[in-house]
Amino acid sequence: MDLQRKLAILADAAKYDASCASSGTDKRDSRGGSGMGSSGGMGICHSYTPDGRCISLLKILLTNHCQYDCLYCVNRSSSNVPRAKFSVEEVVTLTLDFYRRNCIEGLFLSSGIVKSPDFTMELLVEVARVLRETHDFRGYIHLKTIPDASEDLLRRAGLYADRLSINVELPTDTGLKQLAPEKDTAAIHRSMGRLRLHIDDAKAQRKAAAAVPIRVLPGASTRPARPPRFAPAGQSTQMIVGADGSDDRSILQSSATLYQRFRMRRVYYSAFSPIPDASRALPLQAPPLVREHRLYQADWLMRFYGFDHQEIVDDGTGLLRLDVDPKLAWALAHPERFPVDLNHAPRELLLRVPGLGVGSVDKLVAARRARRLRAEDLSQLKVPTRKVLPFVVVDGHRPSGAMPNGAAIATSPSHPALAQATAAGAPLRTVASAPVPMQMGLF
């Protein structure tokens, strides 16, 4: 099989993996005449599939042969998809060639499991080692690690890669046993814990080395050699949404646990895509992409807005509302918390006002140190007043009447959540049953 055919098969097989962001790593470049590549600037080049999924230009599998038979995976052992396998040299050559053509800024490499987890992991590590040590490649490398691989291989992978990730696959242990019985939640968590320890140890060693006083010795460096870095962009994971019966409450609870126990840099959510010749245990239709979008919004609320996962989904259904974003849904469910006084409320409460992001809140807090805020100041601070004013009190503005409940706002043509739909010509009565928009702003 020629290289182009392999690339077509293995790039297509990798498109279901969503965890390919390049943020958070060390800055490296080749200025000064040594090395090649850079992890700064544009980072990994991304492309977007027609269904809105973000992928990197060179996001490939080492092989799509796999001894596991996970029902949700297109590369499962019982699948009849075309199979291919790169050699280590082929992946290295492709990466360097694409890089020299300015097509990519790095490599995202995953693999099906062949022979054994250690055998597969060793091949992945070897690709990263050759790129780093033989070719002095300084671009971004993200390796997908194998949960059952040995600790020594995980340690070596972290020395060459910017980010490591292990897919938790499904939100619950029950779902994993049902759809991927050969995988083990305990083994996945054990590997995540090992990576966390290595990351923390590397940070501690580098911090201790930086604290050593400058030496003044003839012919010696002023500082001792810095300890090697270990996956400076941290670790991430991904879970599939909609393949099993897990509701959004379970998904967010699982994410909160991963953030707390292993301090994940990111948890990615990937809406299940129906695959050819799928098992009867899988749903026939993909979940709406807006559900994946709402989960990302809820994830943002947990990480940057001080929300607890238990309060984001509290309507008794276990699911996030699809018609409004999670922050607005929370505000509608808690009218007793509003209106919020912009001149006196603490930052934690301001972050819960729909329409106010972290940057907007910081601007408001800084501005009110100089003088009291007025309603007209909001526009100058680039605050979306149509979203914010129904929920706040500020000099020159107070919402009229009692806070509307969720049902009232859901039928109010003047509310920003529905204004866009009605402005587009959709009759108000049909908004609730209209097709769910596929692209929406974060907050």
Wavefront OBJ file of the C-alpha trace (Angstrom):
o trace
v 0.000 0.000 0.000
v 1.447 3.389 -0.978
v 1.953 6.182 1.524
v -0.842 8.367 0.162
v -3.402 5.599 0.577
v -2.218 4.958 4.127
v -2.525 8.649 4.887
v -6.079 8.744 3.547
v -7.132 5.799 5.714
v -5.357 6.743 8.924
v -6.179 10.449 8.791
v -9.849 9.585 8.270
v -9.725 7.127 11.164
v -8.353 9.826 13.488
v -11.068 12.406 12.836
v -13.256 11.155 15.678
v -10.749 12.286 18.286
v -11.589 15.804 19.454
v -8.743 16.406 21.890
v -6.219 18.144 19.665
v -5.852 21.649 21.062
v -2.290 22.968 21.341
v -2.578 25.493 24.156
v -0.514 25.538 27.311
v 2.865 24.194 26.252
v 6.328 25.733 26.538
v 7.322 28.224 23.903
v 10.084 26.899 21.663
v 11.330 28.092 18.311
v 14.254 27.730 15.968
v 15.431 31.335 16.072
v 19.170 31.380 16.524
v 19.856 28.913 13.768
v 19.430 25.618 15.587
v 16.602 23.133 15.492
v 13.471 23.206 13.402
v 9.870 24.077 14.136
v 8.059 26.086 16.748
v 5.329 25.442 19.278
v 4.337 29.121 19.423
v 2.560 31.304 16.925
v -0.369 29.620 15.294
v 0.134 26.253 17.073
v -1.299 23.241 15.361
v -3.146 24.017 12.138
v -6.802 23.111 12.501
v -9.442 22.272 10.020
v -13.177 21.846 10.482
v -15.256 18.991 9.254
v -18.695 19.725 7.820
v -20.324 18.763 11.134
v -18.306 21.403 12.978
v -15.697 19.126 14.531
v -12.300 20.727 14.921
v -9.394 18.628 13.647
v -5.725 19.253 13.040
v -4.330 18.995 9.568
v -1.952 16.193 10.478
v -3.936 14.197 12.992
v -3.304 10.560 12.252
v -3.301 7.103 13.704
v -0.169 5.015 13.646
v -2.450 2.138 12.737
v -6.164 1.402 12.744
v -5.604 -2.278 13.392
v -6.909 -2.938 16.891
v -7.359 -6.009 19.024
v -10.137 -4.398 21.061
v -13.760 -4.518 19.973
v -15.269 -1.349 21.457
v -18.784 -1.116 20.017
v -18.694 2.668 19.458
v -15.352 2.650 17.601
v -15.095 2.551 13.832
v -11.703 0.824 14.167
v -12.896 -2.015 16.391
v -11.574 -5.472 15.567
v -14.889 -6.642 14.084
v -15.212 -3.607 11.797
v -14.729 -4.116 8.066
v -13.061 -0.769 7.386
v -9.851 -0.725 5.297
v -6.787 -1.228 7.477
v -3.368 0.376 7.275
v -0.256 0.847 9.362
v 2.489 3.435 9.259
v 6.065 2.656 10.143
v 7.856 4.968 12.539
v 9.963 6.347 9.686
v 6.872 7.111 7.598
v 5.225 9.155 10.358
v 8.450 11.074 10.955
v 8.870 11.770 7.243
v 5.260 12.921 6.852
v 5.516 15.235 9.845
v 8.708 16.862 8.637
v 7.486 17.157 5.044
v 4.216 18.781 6.054
v 6.046 21.040 8.436
v 8.517 22.214 5.816
v 5.569 23.045 3.566
v 4.106 25.166 6.349
v 0.988 23.004 6.472
v 1.207 22.030 10.142
v 2.680 23.197 13.372
v 2.836 19.821 15.045
v 1.660 16.262 15.274
v -1.276 14.561 16.943
v -0.641 10.834 17.023
v -2.901 8.096 18.289
v -3.178 4.410 17.481
v -5.218 1.276 17.624
v -3.804 -1.357 19.939
v -1.769 -4.070 18.202
v -0.057 -7.045 19.845
v -0.059 -5.411 23.285
v -0.444 -2.009 24.931
v 3.320 -1.841 25.588
v 4.206 -2.721 21.975
v 1.902 0.006 20.641
v 3.020 2.580 23.172
v 6.660 1.930 22.385
v 6.050 2.716 18.709
v 4.326 5.987 19.613
v 7.184 6.961 21.901
v 9.726 6.067 19.229
v 8.090 8.466 16.744
v 8.340 11.301 19.259
v 11.911 10.352 20.201
v 13.146 10.327 16.604
v 11.481 13.667 15.898
v 12.966 15.289 18.980
v 16.424 13.697 19.203
v 17.316 12.860 15.601
v 15.682 15.811 13.825
v 15.614 18.345 16.682
v 11.918 18.910 15.966
v 10.588 21.732 18.126
v 6.985 21.738 17.030
v 4.037 20.567 19.092
v 3.563 16.862 19.787
v 0.439 15.396 21.323
v 0.572 11.666 22.013
v -2.458 9.592 22.822
v -1.275 7.139 25.438
v -2.408 3.584 25.987
v -3.965 3.041 29.446
v -2.377 -0.343 30.126
v 1.125 0.656 28.992
v 3.973 0.355 31.475
v 4.900 3.241 33.694
v 8.348 3.504 32.104
v 6.816 4.040 28.653
v 4.454 6.693 30.016
v 7.436 8.425 31.607
v 9.401 8.381 28.349
v 6.396 9.662 26.408
v 6.161 12.697 28.686
v 9.800 13.590 28.024
v 9.152 14.038 24.282
v 5.496 15.111 24.055
v 3.951 18.458 24.902
v 0.666 16.927 25.894
v -0.429 13.423 26.768
v -3.982 12.229 26.813
v -5.861 9.122 27.776
v -9.443 8.737 26.669
v -11.832 7.951 29.484
v -14.199 7.012 26.641
v -17.530 6.966 28.506
v -18.796 8.946 31.499
v -19.618 5.973 33.693
v -17.997 2.676 34.527
v -21.259 0.925 33.693
v -21.269 2.393 30.196
v -17.656 1.393 29.625
v -18.309 -2.202 30.684
v -21.310 -2.355 28.404
v -19.740 -0.899 25.259
v -16.001 -1.527 25.771
v -15.683 -4.571 28.057
v -11.950 -4.954 27.323
v -11.218 -1.568 28.843
v -11.055 -0.880 32.533
v -11.913 2.390 34.242
v -9.515 1.608 37.096
v -6.601 1.121 34.667
v -7.442 4.393 32.896
v -7.521 6.276 36.198
v -4.316 4.574 37.326
v -2.474 5.794 34.226
v -3.904 9.292 34.673
v -2.644 9.286 38.247
v 0.845 8.229 37.136
v 0.981 11.010 34.578
v -0.160 13.487 37.203
v 2.644 12.417 39.537
v 5.264 12.727 36.787
v 3.971 16.172 35.817
v 4.039 17.373 39.421
v 7.523 15.918 40.019
v 8.916 17.609 36.907
v 7.433 20.952 37.928
v 8.833 20.634 41.426
v 12.309 19.772 40.133
v 12.356 22.702 37.724
v 11.124 25.042 40.432
v 13.850 23.838 42.805
v 16.501 24.220 40.106
v 15.361 27.769 39.374
v 15.729 28.639 43.066
v 19.432 27.715 43.145
v 21.548 30.897 43.466
v 23.669 31.953 40.518
v 27.136 30.414 40.723
v 30.285 32.354 39.932
v 32.864 29.694 39.108
v 35.543 29.958 36.396
v 34.447 28.053 33.297
v 31.164 26.873 34.811
v 27.584 27.773 33.926
v 25.967 30.291 36.232
v 23.116 27.863 36.921
v 22.900 24.066 37.022
v 21.281 22.264 34.089
v 17.503 22.443 34.175
v 15.717 19.138 34.816
v 13.896 17.700 31.789
v 10.345 18.864 31.270
v 7.452 16.433 31.324
v 4.353 17.050 29.206
v 4.315 20.820 29.863
v 0.864 21.157 28.306
v -0.507 18.680 30.831
v -2.887 15.855 30.155
v -6.363 15.806 28.695
v -9.068 13.296 28.054
v -12.173 12.813 25.964
v -15.530 11.203 26.524
v -18.181 10.228 24.027
v -21.597 11.820 24.412
v -24.732 9.981 23.427
v -23.363 6.464 22.886
v -24.759 5.190 26.175
v -27.631 6.328 28.353
v -25.628 8.745 30.506
v -27.354 12.056 31.068
v -25.627 15.426 31.234
v -25.548 15.352 35.018
v -23.467 12.138 34.958
v -21.174 13.533 32.281
v -20.477 16.731 34.219
v -20.008 14.796 37.445
v -17.417 12.597 35.732
v -15.664 15.689 34.343
v -15.611 17.367 37.751
v -14.018 14.250 39.237
v -11.333 14.185 36.541
v -10.542 17.872 37.018
v -10.317 17.428 40.779
v -8.388 14.134 41.009
v -6.003 14.500 38.082
v -6.110 18.243 37.409
v -6.881 17.693 33.735
v -6.051 20.549 31.435
v -9.147 19.809 29.382
v -11.983 17.341 29.148
v -13.241 17.124 25.595
v -16.735 16.025 24.633
v -17.333 14.232 21.373
v -20.875 13.665 20.176
v -21.308 10.048 19.154
v -21.245 9.526 15.395
v -23.119 6.502 14.034
v -20.691 4.096 12.425
v -21.149 1.523 9.636
v -22.452 -1.885 10.706
v -22.982 -0.652 14.234
v -24.070 -2.836 17.128
v -27.717 -2.851 18.166
v -26.606 -1.588 21.549
v -25.807 1.786 19.983
v -28.332 4.511 19.152
v -29.328 4.807 15.515
v -29.014 8.578 15.461
v -26.310 10.942 16.633
v -27.197 13.300 19.484
v -27.677 16.939 18.431
v -24.371 18.764 18.200
v -25.862 21.538 20.302
v -25.812 19.106 23.240
v -22.039 18.785 22.840
v -21.894 22.589 22.663
v -23.933 22.980 25.879
v -21.598 20.574 27.661
v -18.601 22.671 26.661
v -20.406 25.757 27.994
v -21.181 23.966 31.258
v -17.550 22.823 31.432
v -16.492 26.478 31.127
v -18.823 27.394 33.981
v -17.155 24.817 36.236
v -13.618 25.831 35.341
v -13.803 29.619 35.160
v -17.099 30.811 36.679
v -17.179 29.058 40.038
v -20.175 26.849 39.312
v -20.456 23.435 40.884
v -21.476 20.634 38.546
v -24.439 19.797 40.789
v -26.074 23.201 40.360
v -25.716 23.458 36.589
v -28.195 20.654 35.919
v -30.937 20.900 38.497
v -34.252 20.743 36.690
v -34.907 17.103 37.526
v -34.362 15.781 34.014
v -30.590 15.392 34.285
v -30.177 17.158 30.943
v -29.018 20.628 29.999
v -31.517 22.856 28.265
v -30.798 23.072 24.556
v -32.752 26.275 23.903
v -30.671 28.506 26.199
v -27.107 28.326 27.452
v -26.474 26.771 30.896
v -25.721 30.089 32.568
v -28.970 31.668 31.441
v -30.818 28.491 32.370
v -29.375 28.685 35.891
v -30.366 32.359 36.200
v -33.927 31.604 35.080
v -34.162 28.810 37.643
v -32.948 31.070 40.471
v -34.849 34.373 40.240
v -34.264 34.914 43.971
v -30.569 35.617 43.186
v -31.406 38.555 40.901
v -31.220 41.451 40.211
v -27.548 41.826 41.079
v -26.226 45.237 42.098
v -23.265 45.917 39.810
v -21.867 48.533 42.194
v -21.719 46.304 45.270
v -21.946 42.615 44.327
v -18.825 40.479 44.845
v -16.971 39.186 41.807
v -18.257 35.650 42.400
v -21.850 36.832 42.023
v -21.099 39.020 39.003
v -19.731 35.960 37.220
v -23.176 34.391 37.488
v -24.942 37.181 35.606
v -25.895 36.055 32.067
v -23.924 37.989 29.488
v -20.991 38.805 31.775
v -17.776 36.939 31.002
v -14.596 36.825 33.047
v -13.086 39.725 31.120
v -16.233 41.865 31.449
v -16.414 41.253 35.198
v -12.776 42.252 35.641
v -13.451 45.499 33.742
v -16.526 46.254 35.868
v -14.676 45.603 39.127
v -11.801 47.845 38.042
v -14.129 50.608 36.837
v -16.242 50.753 40.002
v -13.125 51.371 42.080
v -12.964 54.821 40.446
v -16.670 55.751 40.646
v -20.155 54.283 40.683
v -21.223 52.515 37.537
v -24.069 53.842 35.422
v -26.176 52.038 32.861
v -24.551 53.912 29.987
v -21.115 52.743 31.157
v -21.973 49.182 30.215
v -21.976 49.892 26.503
v -18.611 51.639 26.743
v -17.216 48.584 28.516
v -18.454 46.400 25.621
v -20.945 44.598 27.851
v -23.921 43.055 25.965
v -26.578 45.212 27.610
v -29.571 43.370 26.124
v -28.459 40.207 27.913
v -27.250 41.815 31.116
v -29.780 44.542 32.003
v -32.714 42.207 32.832
v -30.576 40.730 35.621
v -28.809 43.718 37.193
v -29.333 46.944 39.111
v -27.072 49.866 38.267
v -27.355 53.645 38.556
v -29.990 54.729 36.058
v -31.481 51.250 35.599
v -33.608 48.848 37.588
v -35.538 45.962 35.999
v -39.252 46.657 36.049
v -41.448 44.287 38.081
v -40.521 40.916 39.472
v -37.871 38.711 37.915
v -39.505 36.672 35.153
v -39.566 32.942 35.637
v -38.306 30.508 33.062
v -41.678 30.006 31.429
v -42.273 33.733 31.092
v -38.928 34.367 29.464
v -39.326 31.353 27.241
v -42.442 32.957 25.746
v -41.257 36.565 25.797
v -40.464 37.860 22.289
v -38.320 40.616 23.783
v -35.900 38.296 25.540
v -32.471 38.056 23.881
v -32.567 34.271 23.944
v -35.452 34.270 21.532
v -34.963 37.599 19.808
v -32.631 36.104 17.247
v -35.090 33.397 16.300
v -38.053 35.765 15.980
v -35.978 38.328 14.084
v -35.232 35.643 11.518
v -38.945 35.367 10.811
v -39.783 32.283 12.841
v -43.257 32.527 14.408
v -42.950 32.700 18.194
v -45.123 29.643 18.747
v -42.829 27.528 16.660
v -39.603 28.560 18.365
v -39.734 25.767 20.903
v -40.198 23.140 18.208
v -37.952 24.730 15.603
v -34.735 22.964 14.583
v -32.027 23.556 17.158
v -29.359 25.979 15.897
v -26.059 24.232 15.261
v -23.713 27.160 15.876
v -24.068 29.406 18.933
v -21.891 31.758 20.927
v -20.372 30.596 24.159
v -22.019 33.119 26.512
l 1 2 3 4 5 6 7 8 9 10 11 12 13 14 15 16 17 18 19 20 21 22 23 24 25 26 27 28 29 30 31 32 33 34 35 36 37 38 39 40 41 42 43 44 45 46 47 48 49 50 51 52 53 54 55 56 57 58 59 60 61 62 63 64 65 66 67 68 69 70 71 72 73 74 75 76 77 78 79 80 81 82 83 84 85 86 87 88 89 90 91 92 93 94 95 96 97 98 99 100 101 102 103 104 105 106 107 108 109 110 111 112 113 114 115 116 117 118 119 120 121 122 123 124 125 126 127 128 129 130 131 132 133 134 135 136 137 138 139 140 141 142 143 144 145 146 147 148 149 150 151 152 153 154 155 156 157 158 159 160 161 162 163 164 165 166 167 168 169 170 171 172 173 174 175 176 177 178 179 180 181 182 183 184 185 186 187 188 189 190 191 192 193 194 195 196 197 198 199 200 201 202 203 204 205 206 207 208 209 210 211 212 213 214 215 216 217 218 219 220 221 222 223 224 225 226 227 228 229 230 231 232 233 234 235 236 237 238 239 240 241 242 243 244 245 246 247 248 249 250 251 252 253 254 255 256 257 258 259 260 261 262 263 264 265 266 267 268 269 270 271 272 273 274 275 276 277 278 279 280 281 282 283 284 285 286 287 288 289 290 291 292 293 294 295 296 297 298 299 300 301 302 303 304 305 306 307 308 309 310 311 312 313 314 315 316 317 318 319 320 321 322 323 324 325 326 327 328 329 330 331 332 333 334 335 336 337 338 339 340 341 342 343 344 345 346 347 348 349 350 351 352 353 354 355 356 357 358 359 360 361 362 363 364 365 366 367 368 369 370 371 372 373 374 375 376 377 378 379 380 381 382 383 384 385 386 387 388 389 390 391 392 393 394 395 396 397 398 399 400 401 402 403 404 405 406 407 408 409 410 411 412 413 414 415 416 417 418 419 420 421 422 423 424 425 426 427 428 429 430 431 432 433 434 435 436 437 438 439 440 441 442 443
